[in-house]
Amino acid sequence: MKTLPLAAGVLVLLAAGAARAQGDNIDLVPGGFVCDKREQICYDQRGANASQTRRMFGEYAGNEVQKRLDKKGDWGTKKFTLSNGVKCSIPNRACKKDEGEGERSKKITKHLFDAPMPQPR
């Protein structure tokens, strides 16, 4: 009955892989874009970007971002929180997690704010 321990080990590895895959739905897209697959929103160093969201997630997602940007207020233009818990401040040009600056938030900060400034929208 050696297959039982082997099967249990495989299940543990699959579960661990799935948890890792679900833990971070953030893509660092060339050109300085950070796209959150769970929220279906893309950001650049100016904030939420409807055009890139449209390219990554389709017309509906891009239009929803544009509607939110068109409303009065500063949604998506001063700060935003990604679905992995990383919070980005555009005026401070930094992204951090509540526990401090981890490796993932450092990578997101570098990718987002070290990229050339995007063209005006």
TORKEZA-644567 format. One record per atom (N, C-alpha, C): residue in one letter; atom name; y, x, z. Coordinates in nm, 3 decimals. Layout:
# residues N
+------+------+---------+---------+---------+
| type | atom |      c2 |      c1 |      c3 |
+------+------+---------+---------+---------+
|    a |   CA |       Y |       X |       Z |
...
+------+------+---------+---------+---------+
This chain:
# residues 121
+------+------+---------+---------+---------+
| type | atom |      c2 |      c1 |      c3 |
+------+------+---------+---------+---------+
|    m |    N |  -0.120 |   0.084 |   0.000 |
|    m |   CA |   0.000 |   0.000 |   0.000 |
|    m |    C |   0.126 |   0.088 |   0.000 |
|    k |    N |   0.128 |   0.190 |  -0.083 |
|    k |   CA |   0.241 |   0.281 |  -0.091 |
|    k |    C |   0.358 |   0.219 |  -0.167 |
|    t |    N |   0.335 |   0.116 |  -0.242 |
|    t |   CA |   0.443 |   0.055 |  -0.320 |
|    t |    C |   0.545 |  -0.019 |  -0.233 |
|    l |    N |   0.504 |  -0.068 |  -0.119 |
|    l |   CA |   0.596 |  -0.141 |  -0.032 |
|    l |    C |   0.710 |  -0.052 |   0.017 |
|    p |    N |   0.684 |   0.067 |   0.074 |
|    p |   CA |   0.795 |   0.153 |   0.116 |
|    p |    C |   0.882 |   0.197 |  -0.002 |
|    l |    N |   0.819 |   0.222 |  -0.117 |
|    l |   CA |   0.894 |   0.262 |  -0.235 |
|    l |    C |   0.986 |   0.148 |  -0.281 |
|    a |    N |   0.933 |   0.028 |  -0.285 |
|    a |   CA |   1.013 |  -0.088 |  -0.326 |
|    a |    C |   1.128 |  -0.112 |  -0.228 |
|    a |    N |   1.103 |  -0.096 |  -0.100 |
|    a |   CA |   1.209 |  -0.113 |   0.000 |
|    a |    C |   1.317 |  -0.008 |  -0.019 |
|    g |    N |   1.278 |   0.115 |  -0.048 |
|    g |   CA |   1.375 |   0.222 |  -0.072 |
|    g |    C |   1.461 |   0.194 |  -0.194 |
|    v |    N |   1.398 |   0.143 |  -0.300 |
|    v |   CA |   1.472 |   0.109 |  -0.422 |
|    v |    C |   1.573 |  -0.001 |  -0.394 |
|    l |    N |   1.532 |  -0.102 |  -0.317 |
|    l |   CA |   1.624 |  -0.212 |  -0.282 |
|    l |    C |   1.743 |  -0.162 |  -0.203 |
|    v |    N |   1.720 |  -0.070 |  -0.110 |
|    v |   CA |   1.830 |  -0.014 |  -0.031 |
|    v |    C |   1.927 |   0.060 |  -0.121 |
|    l |    N |   1.875 |   0.141 |  -0.214 |
|    l |   CA |   1.961 |   0.215 |  -0.306 |
|    l |    C |   2.039 |   0.121 |  -0.398 |
|    l |    N |   1.974 |   0.016 |  -0.447 |
|    l |   CA |   2.044 |  -0.081 |  -0.531 |
|    l |    C |   2.155 |  -0.153 |  -0.455 |
|    a |    N |   2.128 |  -0.192 |  -0.332 |
|    a |   CA |   2.228 |  -0.260 |  -0.250 |
|    a |    C |   2.346 |  -0.168 |  -0.223 |
|    a |    N |   2.319 |  -0.040 |  -0.194 |
|    a |   CA |   2.427 |   0.055 |  -0.168 |
|    a |    C |   2.512 |   0.075 |  -0.292 |
|    g |    N |   2.447 |   0.084 |  -0.408 |
|    g |   CA |   2.521 |   0.100 |  -0.533 |
|    g |    C |   2.607 |  -0.021 |  -0.563 |
|    a |    N |   2.554 |  -0.140 |  -0.539 |
|    a |   CA |   2.631 |  -0.262 |  -0.563 |
|    a |    C |   2.750 |  -0.270 |  -0.470 |
|    a |    N |   2.734 |  -0.232 |  -0.344 |
|    a |   CA |   2.845 |  -0.235 |  -0.249 |
|    a |    C |   2.955 |  -0.139 |  -0.294 |
|    r |    N |   2.916 |  -0.021 |  -0.340 |
|    r |   CA |   3.014 |   0.076 |  -0.388 |
|    r |    C |   3.086 |   0.021 |  -0.509 |
|    a |    N |   3.011 |  -0.038 |  -0.601 |
|    a |   CA |   3.071 |  -0.090 |  -0.724 |
|    a |    C |   3.169 |  -0.203 |  -0.693 |
|    q |    N |   3.138 |  -0.287 |  -0.594 |
|    q |   CA |   3.226 |  -0.398 |  -0.561 |
|    q |    C |   3.343 |  -0.355 |  -0.473 |
|    g |    N |   3.331 |  -0.240 |  -0.410 |
|    g |   CA |   3.432 |  -0.195 |  -0.315 |
|    g |    C |   3.564 |  -0.158 |  -0.378 |
|    d |    N |   3.563 |  -0.115 |  -0.502 |
|    d |   CA |   3.687 |  -0.071 |  -0.565 |
|    d |    C |   3.688 |  -0.118 |  -0.710 |
|    n |    N |   3.770 |  -0.214 |  -0.739 |
|    n |   CA |   3.782 |  -0.271 |  -0.873 |
|    n |    C |   3.907 |  -0.220 |  -0.943 |
|    i |    N |   3.946 |  -0.097 |  -0.915 |
|    i |   CA |   4.070 |  -0.042 |  -0.967 |
|    i |    C |   4.038 |   0.057 |  -1.079 |
|    d |    N |   4.100 |   0.038 |  -1.194 |
|    d |   CA |   4.087 |   0.131 |  -1.306 |
|    d |    C |   4.218 |   0.207 |  -1.324 |
|    l |    N |   4.207 |   0.338 |  -1.338 |
|    l |   CA |   4.322 |   0.421 |  -1.371 |
|    l |    C |   4.321 |   0.439 |  -1.522 |
|    v |    N |   4.410 |   0.367 |  -1.588 |
|    v |   CA |   4.413 |   0.359 |  -1.734 |
|    v |    C |   4.510 |   0.463 |  -1.789 |
|    p |    N |   4.471 |   0.534 |  -1.895 |
|    p |   CA |   4.562 |   0.632 |  -1.955 |
|    p |    C |   4.701 |   0.574 |  -1.980 |
|    g |    N |   4.802 |   0.655 |  -1.960 |
|    g |   CA |   4.940 |   0.612 |  -1.978 |
|    g |    C |   5.007 |   0.577 |  -1.846 |
|    g |    N |   4.937 |   0.600 |  -1.734 |
|    g |   CA |   4.997 |   0.574 |  -1.604 |
|    g |    C |   4.982 |   0.432 |  -1.555 |
|    f |    N |   4.884 |   0.360 |  -1.607 |
|    f |   CA |   4.861 |   0.222 |  -1.564 |
|    f |    C |   4.749 |   0.218 |  -1.462 |
|    v |    N |   4.765 |   0.130 |  -1.363 |
|    v |   CA |   4.663 |   0.103 |  -1.264 |
|    v |    C |   4.630 |  -0.045 |  -1.279 |
|    c |    N |   4.504 |  -0.074 |  -1.313 |
|    c |   CA |   4.463 |  -0.212 |  -1.338 |
|    c |    C |   4.361 |  -0.257 |  -1.233 |
|    d |    N |   4.391 |  -0.369 |  -1.173 |
|    d |   CA |   4.306 |  -0.428 |  -1.069 |
|    d |    C |   4.220 |  -0.535 |  -1.135 |
|    k |    N |   4.090 |  -0.505 |  -1.152 |
|    k |   CA |   4.000 |  -0.597 |  -1.220 |
|    k |    C |   3.980 |  -0.726 |  -1.141 |
|    r |    N |   3.980 |  -0.717 |  -1.009 |
|    r |   CA |   3.960 |  -0.838 |  -0.928 |
|    r |    C |   4.078 |  -0.934 |  -0.942 |
|    e |    N |   4.199 |  -0.881 |  -0.935 |
|    e |   CA |   4.320 |  -0.964 |  -0.944 |
|    e |    C |   4.365 |  -0.988 |  -1.088 |
|    q |    N |   4.312 |  -0.910 |  -1.182 |
|    q |   CA |   4.350 |  -0.914 |  -1.323 |
|    q |    C |   4.499 |  -0.894 |  -1.342 |
|    i |    N |   4.547 |  -0.784 |  -1.284 |
|    i |   CA |   4.687 |  -0.744 |  -1.298 |
|    i |    C |   4.691 |  -0.594 |  -1.319 |
|    c |    N |   4.777 |  -0.551 |  -1.411 |
|    c |   CA |   4.801 |  -0.408 |  -1.431 |
|    c |    C |   4.942 |  -0.374 |  -1.385 |
|    y |    N |   4.957 |  -0.252 |  -1.334 |
|    y |   CA |   5.085 |  -0.203 |  -1.284 |
|    y |    C |   5.116 |  -0.070 |  -1.349 |
|    d |    N |   5.246 |  -0.041 |  -1.359 |
|    d |   CA |   5.291 |   0.093 |  -1.391 |
|    d |    C |   5.392 |   0.131 |  -1.284 |
|    q |    N |   5.464 |   0.241 |  -1.302 |
|    q |   CA |   5.553 |   0.285 |  -1.195 |
|    q |    C |   5.676 |   0.197 |  -1.176 |
|    r |    N |   5.692 |   0.094 |  -1.259 |
|    r |   CA |   5.798 |  -0.005 |  -1.238 |
|    r |    C |   5.746 |  -0.131 |  -1.170 |
|    g |    N |   5.613 |  -0.143 |  -1.161 |
|    g |   CA |   5.552 |  -0.260 |  -1.098 |
|    g |    C |   5.456 |  -0.331 |  -1.192 |
|    a |    N |   5.438 |  -0.462 |  -1.170 |
|    a |   CA |   5.346 |  -0.541 |  -1.251 |
|    a |    C |   5.389 |  -0.532 |  -1.397 |
|    n |    N |   5.290 |  -0.517 |  -1.485 |
|    n |   CA |   5.319 |  -0.500 |  -1.627 |
|    n |    C |   5.242 |  -0.607 |  -1.706 |
|    a |    N |   5.315 |  -0.707 |  -1.757 |
|    a |   CA |   5.252 |  -0.818 |  -1.827 |
|    a |    C |   5.188 |  -0.773 |  -1.958 |
|    s |    N |   5.248 |  -0.680 |  -2.030 |
|    s |   CA |   5.193 |  -0.635 |  -2.158 |
|    s |    C |   5.058 |  -0.566 |  -2.140 |
|    q |    N |   5.051 |  -0.475 |  -2.045 |
|    q |   CA |   4.925 |  -0.404 |  -2.020 |
|    q |    C |   4.820 |  -0.500 |  -1.962 |
|    t |    N |   4.864 |  -0.593 |  -1.879 |
|    t |   CA |   4.772 |  -0.694 |  -1.827 |
|    t |    C |   4.713 |  -0.774 |  -1.942 |
|    r |    N |   4.796 |  -0.811 |  -2.038 |
|    r |   CA |   4.751 |  -0.886 |  -2.154 |
|    r |    C |   4.648 |  -0.806 |  -2.234 |
|    r |    N |   4.674 |  -0.676 |  -2.254 |
|    r |   CA |   4.580 |  -0.591 |  -2.328 |
|    r |    C |   4.447 |  -0.578 |  -2.255 |
|    m |    N |   4.451 |  -0.566 |  -2.124 |
|    m |   CA |   4.328 |  -0.543 |  -2.047 |
|    m |    C |   4.251 |  -0.672 |  -2.018 |
|    f |    N |   4.324 |  -0.780 |  -1.986 |
|    f |   CA |   4.257 |  -0.900 |  -1.935 |
|    f |    C |   4.280 |  -1.026 |  -2.018 |
|    g |    N |   4.357 |  -1.016 |  -2.124 |
|    g |   CA |   4.375 |  -1.131 |  -2.212 |
|    g |    C |   4.509 |  -1.200 |  -2.198 |
|    e |    N |   4.532 |  -1.289 |  -2.290 |
|    e |   CA |   4.660 |  -1.360 |  -2.301 |
|    e |    C |   4.695 |  -1.439 |  -2.175 |
|    y |    N |   4.598 |  -1.512 |  -2.123 |
|    y |   CA |   4.624 |  -1.596 |  -2.006 |
|    y |    C |   4.671 |  -1.511 |  -1.887 |
|    a |    N |   4.599 |  -1.403 |  -1.858 |
|    a |   CA |   4.636 |  -1.317 |  -1.744 |
|    a |    C |   4.775 |  -1.257 |  -1.764 |
|    g |    N |   4.803 |  -1.211 |  -1.885 |
|    g |   CA |   4.935 |  -1.154 |  -1.913 |
|    g |    C |   5.046 |  -1.255 |  -1.897 |
|    n |    N |   5.022 |  -1.378 |  -1.943 |
|    n |   CA |   5.123 |  -1.484 |  -1.929 |
|    n |    C |   5.146 |  -1.520 |  -1.783 |
|    e |    N |   5.040 |  -1.521 |  -1.703 |
|    e |   CA |   5.055 |  -1.551 |  -1.561 |
|    e |    C |   5.140 |  -1.444 |  -1.491 |
|    v |    N |   5.117 |  -1.319 |  -1.524 |
|    v |   CA |   5.199 |  -1.211 |  -1.466 |
|    v |    C |   5.344 |  -1.228 |  -1.509 |
|    q |    N |   5.366 |  -1.257 |  -1.638 |
|    q |   CA |   5.503 |  -1.274 |  -1.686 |
|    q |    C |   5.573 |  -1.390 |  -1.617 |
|    k |    N |   5.504 |  -1.500 |  -1.595 |
|    k |   CA |   5.563 |  -1.614 |  -1.523 |
|    k |    C |   5.607 |  -1.573 |  -1.383 |
|    r |    N |   5.521 |  -1.498 |  -1.315 |
|    r |   CA |   5.556 |  -1.455 |  -1.178 |
|    r |    C |   5.673 |  -1.358 |  -1.180 |
|    l |    N |   5.679 |  -1.271 |  -1.280 |
|    l |   CA |   5.791 |  -1.176 |  -1.290 |
|    l |    C |   5.922 |  -1.248 |  -1.324 |
|    d |    N |   5.914 |  -1.356 |  -1.400 |
|    d |   CA |   6.034 |  -1.429 |  -1.441 |
|    d |    C |   6.098 |  -1.510 |  -1.329 |
|    k |    N |   6.020 |  -1.542 |  -1.226 |
|    k |   CA |   6.075 |  -1.616 |  -1.113 |
|    k |    C |   6.172 |  -1.527 |  -1.035 |
|    k |    N |   6.266 |  -1.588 |  -0.970 |
|    k |   CA |   6.358 |  -1.512 |  -0.885 |
|    k |    C |   6.280 |  -1.448 |  -0.771 |
|    g |    N |   6.319 |  -1.332 |  -0.730 |
|    g |   CA |   6.248 |  -1.261 |  -0.626 |
|    g |    C |   6.202 |  -1.126 |  -0.677 |
|    d |    N |   6.133 |  -1.055 |  -0.593 |
|    d |   CA |   6.093 |  -0.920 |  -0.633 |
|    d |    C |   5.942 |  -0.901 |  -0.637 |
|    w |    N |   5.867 |  -1.011 |  -0.663 |
|    w |   CA |   5.722 |  -0.999 |  -0.673 |
|    w |    C |   5.686 |  -0.892 |  -0.777 |
|    g |    N |   5.601 |  -0.801 |  -0.737 |
|    g |   CA |   5.548 |  -0.702 |  -0.829 |
|    g |    C |   5.644 |  -0.599 |  -0.880 |
|    t |    N |   5.767 |  -0.596 |  -0.825 |
|    t |   CA |   5.864 |  -0.497 |  -0.874 |
|    t |    C |   5.909 |  -0.398 |  -0.767 |
|    k |    N |   5.882 |  -0.426 |  -0.642 |
|    k |   CA |   5.920 |  -0.336 |  -0.532 |
|    k |    C |   5.798 |  -0.277 |  -0.464 |
|    k |    N |   5.697 |  -0.362 |  -0.445 |
|    k |   CA |   5.573 |  -0.317 |  -0.382 |
|    k |    C |   5.461 |  -0.410 |  -0.424 |
|    f |    N |   5.339 |  -0.359 |  -0.411 |
|    f |   CA |   5.222 |  -0.441 |  -0.442 |
|    f |    C |   5.103 |  -0.387 |  -0.367 |
|    t |    N |   5.005 |  -0.473 |  -0.346 |
|    t |   CA |   4.881 |  -0.435 |  -0.279 |
|    t |    C |   4.766 |  -0.462 |  -0.373 |
|    l |    N |   4.685 |  -0.360 |  -0.394 |
|    l |   CA |   4.568 |  -0.371 |  -0.479 |
|    l |    C |   4.453 |  -0.433 |  -0.401 |
|    s |    N |   4.355 |  -0.484 |  -0.471 |
|    s |   CA |   4.244 |  -0.552 |  -0.405 |
|    s |    C |   4.158 |  -0.459 |  -0.320 |
|    n |    N |   4.172 |  -0.327 |  -0.336 |
|    n |   CA |   4.097 |  -0.233 |  -0.251 |
|    n |    C |   4.173 |  -0.197 |  -0.124 |
|    g |    N |   4.287 |  -0.263 |  -0.101 |
|    g |   CA |   4.365 |  -0.241 |   0.021 |
|    g |    C |   4.474 |  -0.136 |   0.010 |
|    v |    N |   4.483 |  -0.068 |  -0.104 |
|    v |   CA |   4.588 |   0.032 |  -0.123 |
|    v |    C |   4.719 |  -0.040 |  -0.151 |
|    k |    N |   4.823 |  -0.002 |  -0.075 |
|    k |   CA |   4.956 |  -0.062 |  -0.089 |
|    k |    C |   5.048 |   0.040 |  -0.153 |
|    c |    N |   5.119 |  -0.003 |  -0.257 |
|    c |   CA |   5.208 |   0.086 |  -0.330 |
|    c |    C |   5.353 |   0.041 |  -0.313 |
|    s |    N |   5.439 |   0.138 |  -0.287 |
|    s |   CA |   5.582 |   0.115 |  -0.277 |
|    s |    C |   5.650 |   0.183 |  -0.395 |
|    i |    N |   5.715 |   0.106 |  -0.479 |
|    i |   CA |   5.780 |   0.162 |  -0.596 |
|    i |    C |   5.901 |   0.246 |  -0.557 |
|    p |    N |   5.990 |   0.198 |  -0.466 |
|    p |   CA |   6.103 |   0.283 |  -0.427 |
|    p |    C |   6.060 |   0.417 |  -0.364 |
|    n |    N |   5.951 |   0.415 |  -0.286 |
|    n |   CA |   5.902 |   0.538 |  -0.222 |
|    n |    C |   5.810 |   0.619 |  -0.311 |
|    r |    N |   5.771 |   0.562 |  -0.425 |
|    r |   CA |   5.681 |   0.628 |  -0.521 |
|    r |    C |   5.555 |   0.681 |  -0.452 |
|    a |    N |   5.492 |   0.592 |  -0.373 |
|    a |   CA |   5.372 |   0.632 |  -0.299 |
|    a |    C |   5.281 |   0.512 |  -0.277 |
|    c |    N |   5.152 |   0.542 |  -0.271 |
|    c |   CA |   5.050 |   0.441 |  -0.240 |
|    c |    C |   4.970 |   0.489 |  -0.120 |
|    k |    N |   4.946 |   0.398 |  -0.025 |
|    k |   CA |   4.872 |   0.434 |   0.096 |
|    k |    C |   4.785 |   0.318 |   0.139 |
|    k |    N |   4.685 |   0.349 |   0.217 |
|    k |   CA |   4.605 |   0.247 |   0.283 |
|    k |    C |   4.655 |   0.236 |   0.425 |
|    d |    N |   4.620 |   0.129 |   0.495 |
|    d |   CA |   4.667 |   0.110 |   0.632 |
|    d |    C |   4.630 |   0.228 |   0.722 |
|    e |    N |   4.514 |   0.288 |   0.698 |
|    e |   CA |   4.470 |   0.399 |   0.782 |
|    e |    C |   4.539 |   0.530 |   0.744 |
|    g |    N |   4.622 |   0.530 |   0.642 |
|    g |   CA |   4.688 |   0.653 |   0.600 |
|    g |    C |   4.655 |   0.680 |   0.454 |
|    e |    N |   4.686 |   0.800 |   0.412 |
|    e |   CA |   4.668 |   0.834 |   0.271 |
|    e |    C |   4.530 |   0.895 |   0.250 |
|    g |    N |   4.439 |   0.816 |   0.198 |
|    g |   CA |   4.305 |   0.863 |   0.168 |
|    g |    C |   4.300 |   0.923 |   0.028 |
|    e |    N |   4.184 |   0.973 |  -0.009 |
|    e |   CA |   4.169 |   1.035 |  -0.141 |
|    e |    C |   4.196 |   0.937 |  -0.254 |
|    r |    N |   4.147 |   0.812 |  -0.241 |
|    r |   CA |   4.166 |   0.714 |  -0.348 |
|    r |    C |   4.314 |   0.681 |  -0.364 |
|    s |    N |   4.385 |   0.663 |  -0.254 |
|    s |   CA |   4.528 |   0.630 |  -0.265 |
|    s |    C |   4.607 |   0.749 |  -0.319 |
|    k |    N |   4.564 |   0.871 |  -0.290 |
|    k |   CA |   4.629 |   0.990 |  -0.347 |
|    k |    C |   4.612 |   0.991 |  -0.499 |
|    k |    N |   4.491 |   0.960 |  -0.545 |
|    k |   CA |   4.465 |   0.957 |  -0.690 |
|    k |    C |   4.548 |   0.849 |  -0.758 |
|    i |    N |   4.558 |   0.732 |  -0.693 |
|    i |   CA |   4.636 |   0.623 |  -0.752 |
|    i |    C |   4.783 |   0.661 |  -0.757 |
|    t |    N |   4.836 |   0.720 |  -0.649 |
|    t |   CA |   4.976 |   0.764 |  -0.647 |
|    t |    C |   5.003 |   0.863 |  -0.759 |
|    k |    N |   4.919 |   0.963 |  -0.771 |
|    k |   CA |   4.938 |   1.066 |  -0.873 |
|    k |    C |   4.932 |   1.004 |  -1.013 |
|    h |    N |   4.832 |   0.919 |  -1.036 |
|    h |   CA |   4.817 |   0.858 |  -1.169 |
|    h |    C |   4.937 |   0.769 |  -1.203 |
|    l |    N |   4.982 |   0.694 |  -1.106 |
|    l |   CA |   5.090 |   0.598 |  -1.129 |
|    l |    C |   5.226 |   0.664 |  -1.142 |
|    f |    N |   5.259 |   0.753 |  -1.050 |
|    f |   CA |   5.396 |   0.804 |  -1.043 |
|    f |    C |   5.417 |   0.941 |  -1.107 |
|    d |    N |   5.310 |   1.013 |  -1.142 |
|    d |   CA |   5.326 |   1.140 |  -1.211 |
|    d |    C |   5.322 |   1.123 |  -1.362 |
|    a |    N |   5.297 |   1.002 |  -1.407 |
|    a |   CA |   5.293 |   0.973 |  -1.552 |
|    a |    C |   5.437 |   0.966 |  -1.604 |
|    p |    N |   5.455 |   0.991 |  -1.735 |
|    p |   CA |   5.589 |   0.973 |  -1.792 |
|    p |    C |   5.634 |   0.829 |  -1.773 |
|    m |    N |   5.764 |   0.809 |  -1.758 |
|    m |   CA |   5.818 |   0.675 |  -1.739 |
|    m |    C |   5.785 |   0.589 |  -1.861 |
|    p |    N |   5.729 |   0.469 |  -1.839 |
|    p |   CA |   5.695 |   0.381 |  -1.951 |
|    p |    C |   5.821 |   0.329 |  -2.019 |
|    q |    N |   5.803 |   0.282 |  -2.143 |
|    q |   CA |   5.914 |   0.224 |  -2.219 |
|    q |    C |   5.962 |   0.097 |  -2.150 |
|    p |    N |   6.090 |   0.066 |  -2.156 |
|    p |   CA |   6.139 |  -0.059 |  -2.096 |
|    p |    C |   6.064 |  -0.178 |  -2.156 |
|    r |    N |   6.044 |  -0.279 |  -2.072 |
|    r |   CA |   5.966 |  -0.397 |  -2.117 |
|    r |    C |   6.051 |  -0.495 |  -2.191 |
+------+------+---------+---------+---------+
